[in-house]
Amino acid sequence: MREKIGVFSGVLSNGTPKVAGRFVQEMIYGIQASQSVVLTKIGRTLEEEVSLKKVEERLSRQLLRRGLGQKIQNNLLKLAAPLVSKDTLLILDPSDIRKKYAKKMQYLGTVHDGSENELGTGYWTCNVVAAEVDSSTIVPLVGQLYSAEAPGFISENHEILSVMKIVAAATKKRGMWVIDRGGDRRKLIEPMLKSQYRFLIRLVGHRYLLWSGKEMLARDLAQNCPMLYAETMVKVDDGKEKVYHVEFGYRNILYCSCQDFFLSFIFDKIRFCIT
Protein backbone atom coordinates (compact mmCIF):
# COMPACT_ATOMS: atom_id res chain seq x y z
CA MET A 1 0.00 0.00 0.00
CA ARG A 2 2.74 2.46 0.96
CA GLU A 3 4.69 1.56 -2.18
CA LYS A 4 1.73 2.29 -4.46
CA ILE A 5 1.00 5.55 -2.63
CA GLY A 6 4.67 6.47 -2.97
CA VAL A 7 4.54 6.10 -6.77
CA PHE A 8 1.26 8.01 -7.05
CA SER A 9 2.31 10.81 -4.70
CA GLY A 10 5.56 11.14 -6.63
CA VAL A 11 3.58 11.96 -9.78
CA LEU A 12 1.31 14.38 -7.91
CA SER A 13 4.18 16.25 -6.29
CA ASN A 14 6.38 16.37 -9.41
CA GLY A 15 8.19 19.71 -9.61
CA THR A 16 7.98 20.43 -5.88
CA PRO A 17 10.80 20.37 -3.26
CA LYS A 18 11.70 17.02 -1.69
CA VAL A 19 10.16 18.03 1.65
CA ALA A 20 6.86 18.86 -0.07
CA GLY A 21 6.92 15.52 -1.88
CA ARG A 22 7.31 13.71 1.43
CA PHE A 23 4.41 15.72 2.85
CA VAL A 24 2.11 14.77 -0.07
CA GLN A 25 2.97 11.10 0.41
CA GLU A 26 2.32 11.28 4.16
CA MET A 27 -1.02 13.04 3.71
CA ILE A 28 -2.30 10.57 1.12
CA TYR A 29 -1.31 7.62 3.29
CA GLY A 30 -2.57 9.25 6.49
CA ILE A 31 -5.97 10.14 5.04
CA GLN A 32 -6.41 6.60 3.69
CA ALA A 33 -5.25 4.93 6.90
CA SER A 34 -7.19 7.15 9.33
CA GLN A 35 -10.21 7.82 7.10
CA SER A 36 -9.98 11.41 8.30
CA VAL A 37 -8.52 14.79 7.32
CA VAL A 38 -7.84 15.76 10.95
CA LEU A 39 -4.08 16.28 11.33
CA THR A 40 -3.83 14.60 14.74
CA LYS A 41 -5.47 11.45 13.39
CA ILE A 42 -3.26 11.50 10.30
CA GLY A 43 -0.19 12.03 12.51
CA ARG A 44 -0.96 8.93 14.59
CA THR A 45 -0.95 6.71 11.48
CA LEU A 46 2.58 7.87 10.56
CA GLU A 47 3.96 6.26 13.77
CA GLU A 48 6.95 8.60 14.05
CA GLU A 49 9.34 8.61 17.01
CA VAL A 50 8.82 12.32 17.73
CA SER A 51 5.80 13.59 19.66
CA LEU A 52 2.42 13.86 17.98
CA LYS A 53 2.46 17.60 18.61
CA LYS A 54 5.67 17.96 16.58
CA VAL A 55 4.23 15.89 13.72
CA GLU A 56 1.08 18.01 13.64
CA GLU A 57 3.10 21.23 13.61
CA ARG A 58 5.24 19.95 10.71
CA LEU A 59 2.17 18.97 8.67
CA SER A 60 0.59 22.36 9.41
CA ARG A 61 3.67 24.21 8.12
CA GLN A 62 3.63 22.24 4.89
CA LEU A 63 -0.06 22.95 4.37
CA LEU A 64 0.86 26.64 4.27
CA ARG A 65 3.43 26.11 1.49
CA ARG A 66 2.62 28.65 -1.21
CA GLY A 67 1.54 27.20 -4.57
CA LEU A 68 1.58 23.56 -3.45
CA GLY A 69 -2.15 23.01 -3.93
CA GLN A 70 -2.11 24.48 -7.44
CA LYS A 71 0.90 22.36 -8.41
CA ILE A 72 -0.79 19.17 -7.22
CA GLN A 73 -3.97 20.15 -9.06
CA ASN A 74 -2.06 20.72 -12.31
CA ASN A 75 -0.23 17.39 -11.98
CA LEU A 76 -3.50 15.55 -11.28
CA LEU A 77 -5.12 17.03 -14.39
CA LYS A 78 -2.09 16.16 -16.50
CA LEU A 79 -2.29 12.56 -15.22
CA ALA A 80 -6.06 12.20 -15.68
CA ALA A 81 -6.67 14.14 -18.94
CA PRO A 82 -5.62 11.29 -21.29
CA LEU A 83 -8.37 9.13 -19.74
CA VAL A 84 -11.06 11.56 -20.93
CA SER A 85 -12.48 10.70 -24.36
CA LYS A 86 -15.04 12.51 -26.51
CA ASP A 87 -18.05 10.98 -24.70
CA THR A 88 -16.64 10.72 -21.18
CA LEU A 89 -19.00 12.28 -18.63
CA LEU A 90 -17.47 15.24 -16.77
CA ILE A 91 -19.65 15.39 -13.67
CA LEU A 92 -19.54 18.79 -11.97
CA ASP A 93 -20.86 19.07 -8.44
CA PRO A 94 -21.16 22.50 -6.78
CA SER A 95 -21.49 21.54 -3.13
CA ASP A 96 -20.41 22.67 0.33
CA ILE A 97 -18.59 21.59 3.49
CA ARG A 98 -20.26 22.60 6.72
CA LYS A 99 -18.04 23.35 9.69
CA LYS A 100 -20.69 23.05 12.36
CA TYR A 101 -18.53 23.77 15.40
CA ALA A 102 -15.91 26.07 13.85
CA LYS A 103 -15.74 29.64 15.17
CA LYS A 104 -12.35 31.04 14.13
CA MET A 105 -11.54 29.35 10.81
CA GLN A 106 -10.48 31.84 8.15
CA TYR A 107 -13.22 33.27 5.89
CA LEU A 108 -16.03 31.09 7.23
CA GLY A 109 -19.13 31.77 5.16
CA THR A 110 -22.80 30.85 5.14
CA VAL A 111 -23.72 27.60 3.36
CA HIS A 112 -26.89 25.57 3.00
CA ASP A 113 -26.67 22.20 4.73
CA GLY A 114 -28.72 19.92 2.47
CA SER A 115 -28.59 17.03 4.94
CA GLU A 116 -30.30 19.03 7.67
CA ASN A 117 -32.02 21.54 5.36
CA GLU A 118 -30.73 24.57 7.21
CA LEU A 119 -28.15 27.33 6.93
CA GLY A 120 -24.81 26.94 8.64
CA THR A 121 -21.17 28.05 8.46
CA GLY A 122 -18.62 26.49 6.15
CA TYR A 123 -17.16 26.68 2.67
CA TRP A 124 -18.37 26.13 -0.88
CA THR A 125 -16.75 23.50 -3.10
CA CYS A 126 -16.64 22.76 -6.82
CA ASN A 127 -15.66 19.21 -7.73
CA VAL A 128 -15.26 17.51 -11.11
CA VAL A 129 -14.89 13.78 -11.74
CA ALA A 130 -14.80 11.84 -15.00
CA ALA A 131 -16.76 8.64 -15.59
CA GLU A 132 -17.71 6.43 -18.51
CA VAL A 133 -21.37 5.54 -19.10
CA ASP A 134 -20.93 1.77 -18.66
CA SER A 135 -18.22 1.82 -16.00
CA SER A 136 -18.10 2.24 -12.23
CA THR A 137 -14.60 3.76 -12.36
CA ILE A 138 -14.42 7.40 -11.25
CA VAL A 139 -11.44 9.61 -12.12
CA PRO A 140 -10.99 12.77 -9.99
CA LEU A 141 -10.09 15.88 -12.00
CA VAL A 142 -10.59 18.98 -9.85
CA GLY A 143 -11.48 19.72 -6.24
CA GLN A 144 -11.76 23.40 -5.34
CA LEU A 145 -12.79 24.96 -2.03
CA TYR A 146 -13.68 28.64 -1.79
CA SER A 147 -15.45 31.18 0.39
CA ALA A 148 -17.75 34.03 -0.54
CA GLU A 149 -16.09 35.96 2.32
CA ALA A 150 -12.57 35.66 0.94
CA PRO A 151 -10.83 38.59 -0.82
CA GLY A 152 -11.09 38.36 -4.58
CA PHE A 153 -14.28 36.30 -4.60
CA ILE A 154 -16.51 37.30 -7.54
CA SER A 155 -19.40 34.82 -7.71
CA GLU A 156 -20.28 31.13 -7.69
CA ASN A 157 -20.78 31.28 -11.45
CA HIS A 158 -17.23 32.61 -11.85
CA GLU A 159 -15.84 29.76 -9.72
CA ILE A 160 -17.72 27.11 -11.74
CA LEU A 161 -16.73 28.54 -15.14
CA SER A 162 -13.11 28.86 -14.01
CA VAL A 163 -13.02 25.17 -13.07
CA MET A 164 -14.61 24.22 -16.39
CA LYS A 165 -12.04 26.29 -18.28
CA ILE A 166 -9.17 24.54 -16.48
CA VAL A 167 -10.54 21.08 -17.28
CA ALA A 168 -11.40 22.01 -20.90
CA ALA A 169 -7.84 23.24 -21.48
CA ALA A 170 -6.36 20.00 -20.10
CA THR A 171 -8.73 17.70 -22.03
CA LYS A 172 -8.83 19.85 -25.19
CA LYS A 173 -12.62 20.15 -24.73
CA ARG A 174 -13.16 16.39 -24.84
CA GLY A 175 -15.98 14.97 -22.74
CA MET A 176 -19.55 15.99 -21.95
CA TRP A 177 -20.34 18.15 -18.92
CA VAL A 178 -23.06 16.87 -16.59
CA ILE A 179 -24.58 19.27 -14.04
CA ASP A 180 -27.64 18.85 -11.85
CA ARG A 181 -30.40 21.44 -11.44
CA GLY A 182 -27.94 23.99 -10.03
CA GLY A 183 -26.45 24.40 -13.51
CA ASP A 184 -29.72 25.67 -14.97
CA ARG A 185 -28.82 29.38 -15.21
CA ARG A 186 -28.24 31.75 -18.08
CA LYS A 187 -24.89 32.86 -16.69
CA LEU A 188 -23.63 29.28 -17.02
CA ILE A 189 -25.48 28.03 -20.09
CA GLU A 190 -24.61 30.97 -22.35
CA PRO A 191 -20.82 30.88 -21.67
CA MET A 192 -20.89 27.10 -22.20
CA LEU A 193 -22.62 27.55 -25.56
CA LYS A 194 -20.16 30.23 -26.61
CA SER A 195 -17.21 28.05 -25.53
CA GLN A 196 -18.71 25.17 -27.57
CA TYR A 197 -18.84 22.80 -24.61
CA ARG A 198 -21.03 19.71 -24.92
CA PHE A 199 -23.24 19.49 -21.87
CA LEU A 200 -26.16 17.77 -20.19
CA ILE A 201 -27.98 19.87 -17.57
CA ARG A 202 -31.04 19.07 -15.51
CA LEU A 203 -33.59 21.76 -16.33
CA VAL A 204 -36.30 23.10 -14.02
CA GLY A 205 -39.80 23.17 -15.46
CA HIS A 206 -40.52 26.91 -15.41
CA ARG A 207 -37.90 27.86 -18.03
CA TYR A 208 -39.23 29.26 -21.31
CA LEU A 209 -37.95 27.71 -24.55
CA LEU A 210 -38.67 28.37 -28.24
CA TRP A 211 -40.22 25.42 -30.06
CA SER A 212 -41.87 25.59 -33.50
CA GLY A 213 -41.78 29.37 -33.31
CA LYS A 214 -43.63 29.47 -29.98
CA GLU A 215 -42.42 30.28 -26.48
CA MET A 216 -43.32 27.40 -24.15
CA LEU A 217 -42.56 26.26 -20.63
CA ALA A 218 -40.11 23.37 -20.40
CA ARG A 219 -42.57 21.31 -18.33
CA ASP A 220 -45.24 21.66 -21.03
CA LEU A 221 -42.81 20.49 -23.68
CA ALA A 222 -41.90 17.53 -21.48
CA GLN A 223 -45.51 16.50 -20.91
CA ASN A 224 -46.28 16.50 -24.63
CA CYS A 225 -43.02 14.97 -25.86
CA PRO A 226 -43.41 11.60 -27.63
CA MET A 227 -41.38 8.91 -25.83
CA LEU A 228 -39.74 7.03 -28.70
CA TYR A 229 -37.00 5.27 -26.72
CA ALA A 230 -36.79 3.06 -23.65
CA GLU A 231 -34.04 1.80 -21.36
CA THR A 232 -33.84 -0.40 -18.25
CA MET A 233 -31.47 0.67 -15.48
CA VAL A 234 -30.38 -0.99 -12.25
CA LYS A 235 -29.62 1.22 -9.24
CA VAL A 236 -28.13 0.01 -5.96
CA ASP A 237 -29.87 1.69 -3.01
CA ASP A 238 -29.02 0.69 0.58
CA GLY A 239 -27.35 -2.46 -0.71
CA LYS A 240 -30.42 -3.56 -2.68
CA GLU A 241 -30.81 -3.49 -6.45
CA LYS A 242 -33.77 -1.61 -7.88
CA VAL A 243 -34.78 -1.86 -11.52
CA TYR A 244 -36.10 1.23 -13.31
CA HIS A 245 -37.73 1.31 -16.74
CA VAL A 246 -37.34 4.74 -18.31
CA GLU A 247 -39.01 5.98 -21.48
CA PHE A 248 -37.62 9.12 -23.10
CA GLY A 249 -37.74 11.33 -26.16
CA TYR A 250 -36.33 14.64 -27.37
CA ARG A 251 -37.23 17.89 -29.10
CA ASN A 252 -35.03 20.38 -30.94
CA ILE A 253 -35.56 23.89 -29.63
CA LEU A 254 -34.08 27.39 -29.70
CA TYR A 255 -32.52 28.82 -26.58
CA CYS A 256 -34.43 32.08 -26.04
CA SER A 257 -31.57 34.52 -25.41
CA CYS A 258 -29.08 32.91 -27.79
CA GLN A 259 -31.15 32.18 -30.86
CA ASP A 260 -28.11 31.27 -32.93
CA PHE A 261 -27.84 28.04 -30.92
CA PHE A 262 -30.02 25.02 -31.63
CA LEU A 263 -30.35 22.58 -28.75
CA SER A 264 -31.76 19.09 -28.52
CA PHE A 265 -33.77 18.47 -25.35
CA ILE A 266 -34.21 14.98 -23.96
CA PHE A 267 -37.28 14.39 -21.82
CA ASP A 268 -38.32 11.42 -19.75
CA LYS A 269 -41.16 10.74 -17.34
CA ILE A 270 -39.27 11.99 -14.29
CA ARG A 271 -36.75 14.59 -15.42
CA PHE A 272 -35.59 16.56 -18.43
CA CYS A 273 -32.22 17.96 -19.41
CA ILE A 274 -30.28 19.91 -22.01
CA THR A 275 -27.87 18.15 -24.38
BELSUL-V948848 format. One record per residue. RES is the residue in three letters. PSI is psi as a letter, one per 40 degrees, with the letter a starting at -180 (NA if undefined). OMEGA is omega in whole degrees, 0 to 359 (* if undefined). D_CENTER is the distance of its C-alpha to the mean C-alpha in Angstrom with 2 decimals. Layout:
# BELSUL-V948848
RES_PSI_OMEGA_D_CENTER, RES_PSI_OMEGA_D_CENTER
This chain:
# BELSUL-V948848
MET_d_180_26.96, ARG_d_180_27.64, GLU_d_179_28.66, LYS_d_178_25.46, ILE_d_179_23.40, GLY_d_179_25.86, VAL_d_182_25.26, PHE_d_181_21.46, SER_d_177_21.60, GLY_d_177_24.21, VAL_d_182_21.94, LEU_d_184_19.17, SER_e_180_21.88, ASN_h_180_23.86, GLY_e_178_25.61, THR_i_177_25.67, PRO_i_183_28.89, LYS_d_181_30.09, VAL_d_179_29.64, ALA_d_177_25.94, GLY_d_177_25.57, ARG_d_180_27.32, PHE_d_179_25.09, VAL_d_179_21.87, GLN_d_180_23.70, GLU_d_182_24.89, MET_d_179_21.58, ILE_d_179_19.93, TYR_d_183_23.08, GLY_d_179_23.49, ILE_d_179_20.09, GLN_d_185_20.68, ALA_d_184_24.30, SER_e_185_24.02, GLN_f_182_20.77, SER_i_174_20.31, VAL_e_177_19.16, VAL_h_188_22.52, LEU_d_180_24.62, THR_d_179_27.84, LYS_d_176_26.53, ILE_d_181_25.10, GLY_d_181_28.47, ARG_d_182_30.48, THR_d_182_28.95, LEU_d_174_30.05, GLU_f_179_33.68, GLU_i_184_35.11, GLU_d_179_38.74, VAL_i_182_38.12, SER_i_179_37.39, LEU_d_179_34.00, LYS_d_179_34.24, LYS_d_179_34.65, VAL_d_180_31.66, GLU_d_179_29.43, GLU_d_179_30.85, ARG_d_178_30.23, LEU_d_179_26.55, SER_d_179_26.23, ARG_d_181_27.92, GLN_d_177_25.64, LEU_d_180_22.52, LEU_e_182_24.18, ARG_h_184_24.67, ARG_h_174_23.89, GLY_e_183_21.40, LEU_d_181_20.50, GLY_d_180_16.79, GLN_d_179_16.55, LYS_d_179_18.74, ILE_d_179_16.74, GLN_d_180_13.53, ASN_d_179_15.80, ASN_d_178_17.39, LEU_d_179_14.32, LEU_d_180_13.36, LYS_d_180_17.07, LEU_d_187_17.24, ALA_d_187_14.41, ALA_d_180_15.05, PRO_e_180_18.26, LEU_e_181_16.63, VAL_h_179_14.93, SER_a_183_17.63, LYS_d_185_18.36, ASP_e_175_17.12, THR_h_179_14.18, LEU_h_176_11.29, LEU_g_189_8.14, ILE_h_182_5.79, LEU_h_184_3.48, ASP_g_172_3.63, PRO_h_185_6.11, SER_a_181_8.03, ASP_i_172_10.94, ILE_h_180_13.21, ARG_h_176_16.79, LYS_g_192_19.61, LYS_d_186_22.37, TYR_e_181_25.28, ALA_i_179_24.41, LYS_d_188_26.95, LYS_e_179_27.08, MET_i_186_23.62, GLN_h_174_23.06, TYR_f_174_21.65, LEU_h_180_20.87, GLY_a_179_19.75, THR_h_178_19.80, VAL_i_177_16.87, HIS_h_178_17.09, ASP_h_182_17.22, GLY_d_181_16.40, SER_d_182_18.15, GLU_e_178_21.32, ASN_f_179_20.93, GLU_i_178_22.09, LEU_i_178_21.40, GLY_a_179_21.19, THR_i_180_20.54, GLY_a_183_17.46, TYR_i_175_14.53, TRP_i_178_11.46, THR_i_174_8.03, CYS_h_186_5.07, ASN_i_178_2.45, VAL_h_173_2.94, VAL_i_178_5.79, ALA_i_179_9.08, ALA_i_175_11.65, GLU_i_185_15.13, VAL_d_185_16.67, ASP_f_182_19.41, SER_i_177_17.91, SER_e_180_16.45, THR_h_179_15.21, ILE_h_181_11.56, VAL_h_178_10.99, PRO_h_180_8.56, LEU_d_184_8.19, VAL_i_171_6.84, GLY_h_183_6.77, GLN_h_175_8.49, LEU_h_181_10.80, TYR_i_180_13.22, SER_h_176_16.14, ALA_e_180_17.91, GLU_e_184_21.08, ALA_i_176_20.63, PRO_h_178_22.85, GLY_e_179_21.46, PHE_h_180_18.76, ILE_d_180_19.00, SER_i_176_16.61, GLU_d_179_13.15, ASN_d_179_13.49, HIS_d_180_14.44, GLU_d_181_11.48, ILE_d_181_9.06, LEU_d_178_11.73, SER_d_178_12.26, VAL_d_179_8.90, MET_d_180_9.60, LYS_d_179_13.11, ILE_d_181_12.54, VAL_d_181_10.87, ALA_d_179_13.56, ALA_d_182_16.23, ALA_d_183_15.54, THR_e_183_15.43, LYS_f_177_18.13, LYS_e_173_16.27, ARG_i_177_16.25, GLY_i_179_13.97, MET_h_181_13.08, TRP_h_178_10.09, VAL_h_181_9.38, ILE_h_179_8.67, ASP_a_187_10.58, ARG_d_180_13.54, GLY_e_179_11.97, GLY_e_183_11.67, ASP_g_179_15.40, ARG_i_179_16.93, ARG_d_186_19.33, LYS_e_172_17.89, LEU_d_184_14.74, ILE_d_184_16.59, GLU_d_175_19.52, PRO_d_179_17.91, MET_d_177_15.97, LEU_d_181_19.40, LYS_d_178_21.17, SER_e_178_18.90, GLN_f_173_19.55, TYR_i_169_16.02, ARG_h_185_16.11, PHE_i_178_13.93, LEU_h_184_14.01, ILE_h_175_13.53, ARG_h_187_15.02, LEU_h_175_17.99, VAL_i_190_20.06, GLY_e_186_23.73, HIS_e_174_25.40, ARG_i_176_24.23, TYR_h_179_27.21, LEU_i_178_27.25, LEU_h_180_30.20, TRP_h_182_31.67, SER_f_177_35.18, GLY_e_182_35.95, LYS_i_176_35.22, GLU_h_184_32.62, MET_i_174_31.22, LEU_i_181_28.71, ALA_d_182_25.78, ARG_d_178_26.92, ASP_d_175_30.41, LEU_d_180_29.29, ALA_d_183_27.39, GLN_d_183_30.49, ASN_e_183_32.77, CYS_h_177_30.72, PRO_h_181_32.57, MET_g_187_30.65, LEU_e_184_31.72, TYR_i_180_29.35, ALA_i_180_28.60, GLU_i_175_26.44, THR_h_181_26.54, MET_i_177_23.48, VAL_h_180_23.53, LYS_h_178_21.09, VAL_h_181_21.55, ASP_h_183_21.78, ASP_f_177_23.37, GLY_e_181_24.66, LYS_i_179_26.38, GLU_h_175_25.84, LYS_h_182_25.90, VAL_h_179_26.80, TYR_h_174_25.71, HIS_h_185_27.60, VAL_h_173_25.81, GLU_i_183_27.76, PHE_i_177_26.21, GLY_a_182_27.37, TYR_i_172_26.46, ARG_i_173_28.05, ASN_h_184_28.01, ILE_i_172_27.83, LEU_h_175_27.87, TYR_h_195_25.24, CYS_d_185_27.54, SER_e_177_26.86, CYS_g_191_26.27, GLN_e_175_29.07, ASP_e_185_28.99, PHE_h_172_25.90, PHE_h_178_26.52, LEU_i_173_23.76, SER_h_180_24.03, PHE_h_175_22.95, ILE_h_179_22.59, PHE_i_168_23.86, ASP_a_188_24.43, LYS_e_185_26.25, ILE_d_187_23.35, ARG_i_178_20.67, PHE_i_189_20.46, CYS_i_177_17.97, ILE_i_167_18.18, THR_NA_*_18.38
